[in-house]
């Protein structure tokens, strides 16, 4: 994942890509959620996994 991440730009890109409109009242909530999800993904991907069995258990629903 990229070192620099701009949640606002990502939301605008996803709106354009999916032809969606996010209500202004919800925009800050969506941007905060996207930023938090990005942080969680970065944290998860930062853990070293020693083998495929260990990696598989991380992604089980």
C-alpha positions in Angstrom: 0.0 0.0 0.0 1.1 3.5 -0.6 2.9 5.5 2.0 0.7 8.5 1.4 -3.1 8.1 1.5 -5.7 10.8 1.2 -9.1 9.6 2.3 -10.8 12.7 0.7 -9.3 12.0 -2.7 -10.2 8.3 -2.3 -13.8 9.1 -1.6 -14.0 11.4 -4.6 -12.4 8.8 -6.8 -14.8 6.1 -5.6 -17.8 8.4 -6.2 -16.6 9.0 -9.8 -15.8 5.4 -10.4 -19.0 4.1 -9.1 -21.2 7.0 -10.2 -22.3 7.7 -6.6 -23.0 10.8 -4.7 -22.3 11.0 -1.0 -24.4 13.5 0.9 -22.4 16.3 2.4 -23.7 15.4 5.9 -22.1 12.0 5.6 -18.9 12.9 3.8 -16.8 13.4 6.9 -18.1 10.1 8.3 -17.2 8.2 5.1 -13.7 9.8 5.0 -13.1 8.9 8.6 -14.2 5.3 8.0 -12.0 4.9 4.9 -9.0 6.3 6.8 -9.6 4.0 9.8 -10.0 1.0 7.4 -6.7 1.9 5.7 -4.9 2.1 9.1 -6.3 -1.3 10.1 -5.2 -2.8 6.8 -1.7 -1.4 7.2 -1.5 -2.7 10.8 -2.7 -6.2 9.7 -0.3 -6.3 6.8 2.6 -5.2 9.0 2.6 -8.4 11.1 5.1 -11.0 9.9 3.4 -14.3 9.2 5.7 -17.3 9.4 3.8 -19.8 7.3 0.6 -20.2 5.2 -1.3 -21.8 8.1 -0.7 -18.8 10.3 -1.6 -16.4 7.4 -4.8 -18.3 6.6 -6.1 -18.0 10.2 -5.8 -14.2 10.1 -8.2 -14.0 7.1 -10.9 -16.5 8.3 -14.3 -14.7 8.5 
